[in-house]
Amino acid sequence: MTGRLVVLASGSGSNLQALIDASVDGRLDATIEAVYVNRRSAYARERADNHGIAQDFVPLGPYRDRHPEPRAAREAYDTDLADRIAAHEPDAIVLAGWMHLFTDAFLGRFPNRVVNLHPALPGTFPGAHAIDDAWEAKERAGLAQTGVMIHLVPDEGVDDGPVLLSEVVPIRDDDTRDSLEQRIHEVEHRLLVEAVATLIEAS
Ligand code: GRF
């Protein structure tokens, strides 16, 4: 059965584009029901528009204004966004470069359906600067490999959860920070499609 996806992105959306392309050319039996972004200028919005996919900008700012306590703001935001996403009846919610840590107010609504991608191997370099951190470890201590993982998000652990797929990306002697990043992105784009396809088939 064709899966229903909702994709959340904060930036360029090249991983969103990988999902769009795979759904168009048949490698991924899924429709992207909606895209949500939390940054106004996220290029992911244009990618969605170019393919006739509904997209919306849902910022955290107004929730911060209403709730001085940061956790309360996040929970209120997460609850509202979860309500909107639930209306699409998604089989999977893909965090594709989504720069916001969900609370259980969101995650509790979609058990086994929230998928994250992380540009590092399981258990390494959690947080928003994984590629920079790996590069720094290469320069400082000769780190020879990093990687990509796609995982479920069961709880508030950062870049942690049951691994769906992971793949090593070797760090070559002649790599620059940019060439390493480019190879990581190429792996991300392929692995994300594979992981989401497998998850949908199993759902
Ligand atoms: C990816 O490297 C992802 O792993 C990281 O943010 C980047 C998003 O890239 N969390 P894009 O917006 O999909 O191009």
Boltz pocket constraint, residues with backbone or C-beta under 6 A from the ligand:
constraints:
  - pocket:
      binder: B
      contacts: [[A, 9], [A, 10], [A, 11], [A, 12], [A, 13], [A, 14], [A, 15], [A, 16], [A, 96], [A, 97], [A, 98], [A, 117], [A, 118], [A, 119], [A, 185], [A, 188]]
      max_distance: 6.0
